[in-house]
Amino acid sequence: MATPRISKIFAAVNIGSFRVSAMIAGLSETGEMVVLGSGHRAAQGIKRGYVTDMQAATHSVRDAIERAEKMANIGIQKVWIGCSGAGLASTTARVEVDVGGRRIEQDDIEHLLVAGREVIQPDGRTVLHAQPAHYTLDGAHGVPNPKGLHAERLAVDIHVMLADGAPVRNIREAVENAHLEVEAVVGSPVAAGHACLTPEERELGVALVEFGAEVTTVSVYAAGMLLGMQVIQYGSGDITDAIASAFGIRRYQAERLKCMSGSAIASPADHREMIPVNAPGDPEGGPVARHADDKNRIPRAELISVITQQLGFFTEEVSRSLKSMGFVGQTGQQVVLTGGGAQLPGLADYAQSALGRPVRIGSPPTMLGLPPGHATPSSSTLVGLVLFAAADPVDIRAIGPAFAPTGSYKGMKLVSRLVRAVRDYF
């Protein structure tokens, strides 16, 4: 099969607490996304989504992007950045204008979006993106594009993603020090939502829980837009730490036990199954685990007991976040779990029982050239970043000031102003 011709290239870097991942994808002439290269490496200098060591973080970014460039055989200058820390917060704003029953033109839409900039109240925080979610015509909600329609009043709901200024500047600087230009910093719930959620789910109402290594984001979608989000300072890495502490072993051993033998669901056979703590190639003279036999093996039942105890705390925090955002009753049904922590076997069943709602695991969509290692929940944000970039999102802050009522009109500008006024009122 011949490789489709690429018309535009996008690059993304997801800065996680466990690993830094990069992806280069191209948009073909037929509108299909094609993954050209990807790479990742262990994160350094990142703690719970915050940069704690600038030099180490920059090295991680540079290494990940170089691996992707090598696979794609192409050099990258600009990247979209995924962020899960930095004090992320989400809010919505609404602005409405009088149209007078006439046909809506592109000028009217841009007038509305320019007016929308005035209603954003960041309260001293940094605005990552401010996007029109959907339009409303005379009370008819969910209009994707009002151009060409008639209405008395036109309104737009704007989704605004906020973050703390200093942590975002640190993230930007870590990337720019790697000789890359930052196109935009995107909140991970927005990117993951692009990869994991269907338009129907976003319309009916869904909660997206991104279970990362050190940070979990809980976001709620309804009426086709992101309505709110909260960040929980807890991740799958905390389960690893609990295992290491419970058995007195090293963290890398605990991570291996969790990934290879862990589960969220216990079975009767777990008490009879003994799991070796050491693996071939481990250094000699390592610690002997607590409750281990003479071969340094532990009962699988005890491992799962530690995991489920931690998951109990995790689901309690998720449930508390959902309730605080009003995700209850008939509108609060479907929950989608994604992120690296969502790959724990049996987690969907456990969460469904604990939350009392249908739960599924969200993975990125199938894409040409997507490696099997990135077709997993752990790569949802990374894949979502390139999909978000390819969608060419509108940010109302980028709408030109041509429609602001400032300055004077002369020459052709005056003629244009008069023509638009005649069209508006007649």
C-alpha positions in Angstrom: 0.0 0.0 0.0 1.4 3.4 -1.1 2.0 6.0 1.6 -0.6 8.8 1.2 0.8 12.2 0.2 1.1 14.5 3.2 -0.2 18.0 3.0 0.5 19.3 6.5 2.6 18.0 9.5 1.8 18.3 13.2 4.1 17.5 16.1 3.1 17.0 19.8 4.9 16.4 23.1 3.1 15.2 26.1 5.0 16.1 29.3 4.0 13.5 31.8 5.3 12.7 35.3 6.3 9.1 34.3 7.4 9.6 30.7 7.7 12.3 28.0 6.3 11.2 24.7 6.5 12.8 21.3 4.6 12.1 18.1 4.8 13.5 14.5 1.7 13.0 12.3 0.7 14.2 8.9 -2.6 15.1 7.4 -3.0 13.5 4.0 -4.6 15.0 1.0 -7.6 12.8 1.6 -8.0 14.2 5.2 -6.6 11.1 6.9 -4.2 11.4 9.8 -1.0 9.4 9.4 1.5 8.8 12.2 5.0 9.4 10.8 7.1 8.9 13.9 6.9 8.6 17.7 9.2 8.3 20.6 9.2 8.4 24.4 11.6 8.3 27.3 11.4 8.2 31.1 10.5 11.6 32.5 13.1 13.5 34.4 12.7 16.9 36.1 8.9 16.5 36.2 6.9 16.0 39.4 3.1 15.8 39.4 2.9 17.8 36.2 5.3 20.6 37.4 8.9 21.2 36.1 11.2 20.7 39.1 14.5 20.5 37.2 14.8 22.6 34.0 17.8 21.0 32.6 16.6 17.5 33.1 13.1 18.3 31.7 14.6 19.9 28.6 16.8 16.8 28.0 13.7 14.6 28.3 11.8 16.6 25.8 14.8 16.8 23.4 15.4 13.1 23.6 11.8 12.2 23.0 11.4 14.5 20.0 14.7 13.3 18.5 13.5 9.7 18.6 10.3 10.7 16.8 12.2 12.7 14.2 14.5 9.8 13.5 11.6 7.5 12.9 9.8 10.0 10.7 13.0 11.1 9.0 12.0 14.7 9.3 13.0 17.7 11.4 10.5 19.5 13.6 10.5 23.2 14.7 7.0 23.7 16.2 5.2 21.4 18.7 1.9 21.3 20.6 2.4 20.6 24.3 0.2 18.6 26.6 -0.1 19.6 30.2 -1.8 17.9 33.2 -0.4 19.9 36.1 0.2 23.7 36.5 -3.0 24.1 38.4 -5.4 23.4 35.5 -8.9 24.7 35.9 -11.8 24.9 33.5 -14.7 27.4 33.2 -17.3 28.4 30.6 -18.5 31.8 29.6 -21.5 33.0 27.5 -22.0 36.0 25.3 -25.1 37.0 23.3 -25.8 39.7 20.7 -28.8 41.0 18.8 -28.9 40.0 15.1 -32.4 41.5 14.3 -33.8 38.5 12.4 -31.5 38.8 9.4 -29.1 36.3 7.9 -26.0 35.6 9.9 -22.7 36.4 8.1 -19.1 35.6 9.0 -18.8 39.2 10.2 -21.5 38.6 12.8 -19.7 35.5 14.1 -16.4 37.3 14.4 -18.2 40.2 16.2 -19.6 37.8 18.7 -16.3 36.1 19.3 -14.5 39.4 19.8 -17.2 40.4 22.3 -16.5 37.0 24.0 -13.0 38.1 24.9 -14.5 40.7 27.2 -16.4 38.2 29.3 -13.3 36.0 30.1 -12.2 36.6 33.7 -8.9 34.7 34.3 -8.5 36.3 37.8 -4.8 36.6 37.4 -4.3 33.2 35.9 -3.0 32.2 32.4 -5.6 31.4 29.7 -4.3 28.3 27.8 -7.2 28.4 25.3 -10.6 30.0 24.9 -12.7 28.2 22.3 -16.3 28.6 21.1 -18.0 25.3 22.1 -21.3 25.8 20.3 -23.8 28.5 19.3 -27.4 29.2 20.3 -29.9 30.7 17.9 -33.1 32.1 19.6 -32.9 29.4 22.3 -32.0 26.6 19.9 -28.8 25.1 21.5 -26.0 23.1 19.9 -25.7 24.9 16.6 -22.2 24.0 15.2 -22.0 26.8 12.6 -24.7 29.5 12.5 -23.4 31.1 9.2 -26.2 31.4 6.7 -29.0 31.0 9.2 -31.5 33.7 10.4 -32.0 34.6 14.0 -33.1 37.4 16.3 -30.4 36.7 18.8 -27.1 34.8 18.5 -25.2 33.5 21.5 -22.0 31.4 22.0 -20.7 29.3 24.8 -17.0 29.6 25.3 -14.8 27.0 27.0 -11.8 28.5 28.8 -8.9 26.5 30.1 -6.9 28.2 32.9 -3.6 27.4 34.5 -1.1 29.0 36.9 1.2 31.3 35.0 4.6 30.4 36.4 4.3 26.6 35.9 3.2 27.1 32.4 6.1 29.4 31.7 8.4 26.7 33.1 6.9 24.1 30.7 7.3 26.4 27.8 10.9 27.2 28.7 11.8 23.5 29.0 10.5 23.0 25.5 12.0 26.1 24.0 15.4 25.2 25.5 15.2 22.1 23.4 15.2 24.4 20.3 11.5 24.0 19.7 8.8 26.6 19.2 5.6 26.1 21.2 2.4 26.3 19.1 0.2 26.1 22.2 0.0 24.5 25.6 -3.1 22.3 25.7 -4.8 21.0 28.9 -4.6 17.2 28.9 -8.4 16.7 29.4 -9.1 18.6 26.1 -6.6 16.4 24.2 -7.6 13.1 25.8 -11.3 14.0 25.1 -10.5 14.3 21.4 -8.9 10.9 21.4 -11.3 8.9 23.6 -14.8 10.4 23.5 -17.4 10.1 20.7 -19.4 13.2 19.7 -22.5 11.4 21.0 -20.9 10.9 24.4 -19.9 14.5 24.7 -23.5 15.5 23.7 -25.3 13.2 26.1 -23.0 13.7 29.1 -19.9 11.8 30.0 -17.1 12.0 32.6 -13.5 11.5 31.5 -11.0 10.3 34.1 -7.4 10.4 33.0 -5.5 8.2 35.5 -1.9 9.3 35.1 1.2 8.4 36.9 1.1 11.1 39.5 -1.9 13.2 38.6 -5.5 12.3 37.8 -7.8 14.8 35.9 -11.6 14.4 36.1 -13.5 16.3 33.5 -17.2 16.5 32.7 -18.7 16.9 29.2 -22.3 17.7 28.3 -24.1 19.4 25.5 -21.0 18.8 23.3 -18.7 20.9 25.5 -16.3 20.5 28.4 -18.2 22.0 31.4 -15.7 21.5 34.2 -12.7 19.7 35.5 -10.8 19.0 38.7 -7.3 17.7 39.3 -6.5 15.0 41.9 -3.0 14.8 43.1 -2.9 11.1 43.0 -1.9 8.6 40.3 -0.9 5.1 39.5 2.6 5.8 40.7 1.1 6.1 44.2 -0.1 2.5 44.0 3.4 1.5 43.1 4.8 3.3 46.1 2.2 1.6 48.3 3.3 -1.8 47.0 7.0 -1.0 47.6 6.2 0.2 51.1 4.0 -2.7 52.0 6.5 -5.4 51.0 9.7 -3.5 51.7 11.0 -3.8 48.1 12.4 -1.4 45.5 10.1 0.8 43.4 11.1 -0.8 40.1 10.2 -4.2 41.6 6.9 -2.9 42.8 6.1 -1.4 39.4 6.9 -4.7 37.7 4.7 -6.6 40.1 1.8 -4.2 39.6 2.1 -4.4 35.8 2.8 -8.1 35.4 0.7 -9.6 38.2 -1.6 -6.9 39.5 -5.3 -6.7 39.1 -8.2 -4.7 40.5 -10.3 -7.8 40.9 -9.4 -10.6 43.4 -10.0 -14.3 42.6 -10.1 -17.4 44.8 -6.9 -18.7 43.2 -4.9 -15.7 44.4 -4.1 -17.2 47.8 -2.4 -20.2 46.1 -0.4 -18.3 43.6 3.1 -17.1 44.6 4.7 -14.3 42.7 8.5 -13.9 42.4 9.7 -10.5 43.5 13.0 -10.8 41.6 13.2 -11.2 37.8 16.1 -12.5 35.7 18.8 -9.9 35.5 18.0 -8.2 38.8 21.1 -7.4 40.9 22.1 -9.9 43.5 21.6 -9.2 47.1 18.4 -7.3 46.8 15.9 -7.0 49.6 13.8 -9.9 50.7 10.1 -9.0 50.6 8.0 -9.0 53.7 5.7 -12.1 53.9 7.9 -13.8 51.2 8.8 -17.5 51.2 12.4 -18.8 51.0 12.4 -18.1 47.2 11.4 -14.5 47.8 7.9 -14.9 46.4 4.8 -13.2 47.8 1.2 -14.3 47.7 -0.7 -12.7 44.8 -3.7 -12.2 47.1 -1.6 -9.8 49.3 -0.5 -7.8 46.3 -4.0 -7.4 45.1 -5.1 -6.4 48.6 -2.7 -3.5 48.5 -3.8 -2.5 45.1 -7.6 -2.6 45.9 -7.0 -0.6 49.1 -5.4 2.2 47.0 -8.1 2.0 44.4 -10.7 2.5 47.1 -9.1 5.8 47.9 -8.8 6.7 44.2 -12.5 6.0 43.4 -13.6 7.9 46.5 -11.7 11.0 45.2 -13.1 10.6 41.7 -16.7 10.2 43.1 -16.2 13.3 45.3 -15.0 15.3 42.2 -17.9 14.2 40.1 -20.4 15.1 42.7 -18.9 18.6 43.2 -19.3 19.2 39.4 -22.9 18.1 39.4 -22.3 14.8 37.6 -25.3 13.0 39.2 -28.7 11.6 38.3 -29.7 10.9 34.7 -27.2 13.3 33.2 -24.3 11.6 35.1 -24.1 8.1 33.7 -21.1 7.1 31.5 -17.6 7.3 32.8 -14.5 6.8 30.6 -11.2 5.8 32.2 -8.0 6.5 30.3 -4.3 7.2 30.9 -1.6 4.8 31.9 -3.3 3.8 35.1 -6.4 2.6 33.2 -4.4 -0.3 31.8 -4.6 -2.2 35.2 -6.6 -5.4 34.5 -10.1 -5.4 35.9 -10.1 -1.6 36.7 -13.3 -0.9 34.6 -15.3 -3.5 36.6 -13.9 -2.3 39.9 -14.7 1.4 39.1 -18.1 0.5 37.8 -19.0 -1.2 41.1 -17.4 1.6 43.2 -18.9 4.5 41.3 -22.3 3.0 40.5 -22.1 4.0 36.8 -21.2 2.3 33.5 -17.4 2.5 33.0 -15.3 1.8 29.9 -11.6 2.1 29.1 -10.9 4.8 26.6 -8.1 4.3 24.0 -7.0 6.3 21.0 -8.7 5.8 17.7 -7.0 3.6 15.0 -4.6 5.6 12.9 -2.5 4.7 10.0 1.1 4.2 11.2 0.2 4.2 14.9 2.6 1.8 16.7 1.0 -0.8 18.9 2.7 0.7 21.9 0.8 4.0 21.4 -2.5 2.4 20.7 -3.2 2.2 24.4 -4.9 4.4 27.0 -1.4 5.6 28.2 -1.1 7.5 24.8 -4.6 9.0 24.7 -3.3 12.6 25.5 -0.5 12.3 23.0 -2.7 11.1 20.1 -5.3 13.6 21.1 -2.8 16.5 20.8 -2.2 15.8 17.1 -5.9 15.3 16.5 -6.6 18.6 18.3 -4.0 20.4 16.3 -5.3 19.0 13.0 -8.8 20.1 13.9 -7.5 23.7 13.6 -9.2 24.9 16.8 -10.4 28.5 16.9 -9.2 30.5 19.8 -11.2 33.7 20.3 -8.0 35.5 21.4 -6.6 35.1 17.9 -9.6 36.8 16.3 -8.3 40.0 14.8 -9.3 43.4 16.3 -10.8 44.5 13.0 -14.3 44.6 14.5 -13.4 46.4 17.7 -15.1 49.9 17.9 -11.9 51.8 18.2 -10.1 54.3 16.0 -11.5 56.2 13.0 -12.6 55.1 9.6 -11.2 56.7 6.4 -11.1 55.9 2.7 -12.0 52.3 1.8 -12.4 51.5 5.5 -15.2 54.0 5.7 -16.9 52.6 2.5 -16.7 49.1 4.0 -18.2 50.3 7.2 -21.1 52.0 5.4 -21.7 48.9 3.2 -21.9 46.7 6.3 -24.2 49.2 8.1 -26.6 49.2 5.1 -26.6 45.5 5.0 -27.2 45.2 8.7 -30.3 47.5 8.8 -31.9 46.9 5.4 
